[in-house]
Amino acid sequence: MIHIERLVTGPVQENCYLVYNEHSLLVIDPGAEGDRIIQEISRIGRKPIAVLLTHTHYDHIGAVEQIRNHYKVPLYVSPLEQEWLGDPILNLSGLGSHNDIPDIILQPAEYEFELKDYDFDGMRFTVIPTPGHSIGSVSFLFDDFVIVGDALFRGSIGRTDLHTGDLQQLLYSIKAYLFTLPRELPAYPGHGDATTIGREIDTNPFFN
């Protein structure tokens, strides 16, 4: 049995997800508030084994080094955004509009995702490409839910006015890779509340 828990972190209310089974735990998009994430992991009582990123914008990576160093676990990222981890301009933390946050410069990820199936101690998922919000954005398809990063939101889609953003590419990604999933499948976005694939097919204004 796989469980998922959401932690809303940082000034832009980013969703960090803790996915775990009876033994182990995955940290997905630790955006900020590393101490609180560690506290919640301690409460759950499972062993963290990896940090996974849907994409590398600053609000999804701010607590990566704290989590990685605390638990001595590897980081996984799209090869298309590996270099963004160490570049505050590419990960947006260094833009003038974000003078209220420090520049984020991370060590390179130990592993780069392939678009394939993974099995982390019995937690199986498929990495699927969902670019458009950013070029390397990916989603994680588990048996009972999908984590979609900033591609798809409840009633909306990710913004496409940032570096490598592309509206037509994002609309295609959602239709080709997410809207072909089971309608009842829960979808967990990078911001805001969870939704289902069917709800977004039927009501998302970008497709209706």
Secondary structure, 3 states (H helix, E strand, C coil): CCEEEEEEECCCCEEEEEEECCCEEEEECCCCCHHHHHHHHHHHCCEEEEEECCCCCHHHHCCHHHHHHHHCCCEEECHHHCHHHHCCCCCCCCCHHHCCCCCCCCCCCCEECCCCEEEECCEEEEEEECCCCCCCCEEEEECCCEEEECCEECCEECCCCCCCCCHHHHHHHHHHHHCCCCCCCEEEECECCCEEHHHHHHHCCCCC
